[in-house]
Amino acid sequence: MNRHKGNGLDRVAAVREAANAVVRYLTANMIGFRADEAIDYIDIAPPFSRPSLDAKTILAPKAETIGPVYSRPMMDFLKTDAISRDLTAAVEACKAHGIDVEMWVAVKAFVCMAGAVAEARFTNRSLREIANGREWENDLGHATRYCLSAGMTRQEASKVCDNVLNWAREVFDESQNWNAVLALADSLPSGGRINGHQIAKIIMRAMHGDAGGGVNATVR
């Protein structure tokens, strides 16, 4: 397994970020978006040196996928209201307005946890091993935050996270979906930004390049 992409993003990190983007693409219609609206862009922060007490520390490139925070119905209701910047208040307001936020929560948790499943598959490790890493803690923390914002208990949030881990396994078991993850990982730049339109084209080409191509992200 080649862990590095030249001097750029670590190969495992690229796969994790690509998985995040692919599941955004696959689940876009579930929260009211077209597939090409699911991702605004992916930013790759280049490596840089930071002075430390002993010597300069080289910080590895870091990737971040940016896309809509809320579902389309939630965005249409919240518009540019300042409440949209407070996650819990925004979700409570949407619920009070009669907007179903359950699918949104499931999709957001799925996006958060997909990278861990992709890493486990790519490195031939178990999720138990992956769960020892800092990335897992960050992913789980973000997924839990979305669940709690919708009024779930921590026990309910834990169940949602377990469900989306299974969902991610099923999605990445589909060859066209996994091909899309690998193709996008290979296409991420060493630094800078790749826009959502270009990302969608890479994903679509990879999926349709498979004999059994087609989007498959069954709602659980």
Disulfide bonds with the S-S distance in Angstrom:
none
